[in-house]
Amino acid sequence: MSALGEAATGLRRSPLLGSLAVAAIGFSLFIIGLFALTSYNIHMALTSAESRVEVVAYLDDDAGVERIQLARGEIGGFPEVDSVRFVSKTEALVNASNQLTEFSDVFSDLDINPLPASLEIRLLPGYRTPEHVTAVADRVALYPFVEDIQFGLDWVNQLHRLRRVAGGTAMVLGGAFALVAVLLIGTAVRMWVLARAREIDIMYTVGASEAYIRRPYLVEGLVTGLLGGLLALALTLGIYFLVSRVLFQIAWIPDLWVISGVGAGGLIGCLAAARAIRRELRAIHAV
Amino acid sequence: MIQFRNVSKIYPQAGAALDDVSFHLRKGEFAFLTGASGAGKTTVLQLVHMQKRPTRGVVRVSRFSSDRIRRREIPQLRRRVGVVFQDFRLLDRLTAAENVGFALKVTGTQRRKIAPQVQKLLGQVGLAARAGAKPTELSGGEQQRVAIARALATQPVVLLADEPTGNLDERAKNGVVDLFRAINAAGTAVLMATHDAELIRRHPEIRVLELEHGALVYDSEMREGAA
């Protein structure tokens, strides 16, 4: 309680530096918050998209039922595969005419069915990544009666790439802001120490422990960092509401991420203060 | 109590501040540490307080030794060694009582015990009636008494005083020295640095250690021993 009171006094004594440090930590974590929001929504989109990812193997008309059944069993035994469904030529035609109603007359007037039979291969969760889909497709393509393979992975690849770019950018910008925050907190601590140099000197003289002397500064750093974390949370929430109302509905990040983000602010503040106070106290009272 | 064994302190740029100094201040003893400015008096006190470590030799204070003490043990040593400075070093924003209480608070005294102890300490230095006054409202002599009360807060076994009468008029000076004698009579050793020759002459019963250019050139006890 006493350390908290001393910390509050310290923050009151240099409000400008304290505010700058809060803002710097806030912006560094805001950048990371934006990345988290983007990344989480890309993750949700990827999960949803990946659940629909399937490999479709189009078959020769003369593939033969026995060979198809045999292949279906073998493919169903692949570790990545969830299910294999056979779609006959007739079913393919019915599906096509149902989906493309404007061409239903064309489909009904056909003398022969031009659509191939196919195997629709769904993958297990965790195997719906571009690497696994490609690996399964390559193996299925080895069957001689497989004429063509399709898997709509281009845009899944794009989403993965976007997530990587967003992550890298956030790390660089967030890291730069975090460094500025560390320097500002260091300067703030130096100011706080200079303002209290006589008190600190007396504390050393009468035998106060190092931990006792350092505690208020660590609390000041912690409070500054936590305030920065809360500022970042407010800014990220603002962006979330803005995008959700003006552009499109997006998902809010999980609570654990929020707590970790604000906690990271506190940690940055505390570590920066610890580094600065160590140096400053040694300068005041070298032994 | 305090033992200097062949102690030298050499600064890289300023050179030797102390050169092969040896003496022993026993428990409950009173000694003046004298010499011209720059003779090394403050360095001796800083070494006793372990603000500095000797370049050569060993300083022993109570159970602590400069060659073995660990950084985290230094606060323990300092609670056994009270210090009074020429410029008092009081906190102007605090009252006399709060200045004394500050020392108790930062050394971990329980909150409920602080007020009665402060009252007792201010009574001991004759300032009970001025407890609520701030340093700027006190005379030099009164400020020095507050500083002495603060130095006694941790019940030290030795009191170091660095030119404590340097900023005081004659009356206040005598009052402070009398207070040191009373504290010493109660069992606390006192090592008082001063270059006031007149003050030393007025107290021939007090041991004198004299430094010159960092060397101990005179110890009244040794002279008596030799005689």
Chai-1 contact restraints between the chains, C-beta under 6 A:
chainA,res_idxA,chainB,res_idxB,connection_type,confidence,min_distance_angstrom,max_distance_angstrom,comment,restraint_id
A,M203,B,V106,contact,1.0,0.0,6.0,A-B,restraint_1
A,T205,B,V83,contact,1.0,0.0,6.0,A-B,restraint_2
A,V206,B,A103,contact,1.0,0.0,6.0,A-B,restraint_3
A,V206,B,T107,contact,1.0,0.0,6.0,A-B,restraint_4
A,G207,B,P75,contact,1.0,0.0,6.0,A-B,restraint_5
A,G207,B,R78,contact,1.0,0.0,6.0,A-B,restraint_6
A,G207,B,R79,contact,1.0,0.0,6.0,A-B,restraint_7
A,G207,B,T107,contact,1.0,0.0,6.0,A-B,restraint_8
A,G207,B,T154,contact,1.0,0.0,6.0,A-B,restraint_9
A,A208,B,V106,contact,1.0,0.0,6.0,A-B,restraint_10
A,A208,B,T107,contact,1.0,0.0,6.0,A-B,restraint_11
A,S209,B,P75,contact,1.0,0.0,6.0,A-B,restraint_12
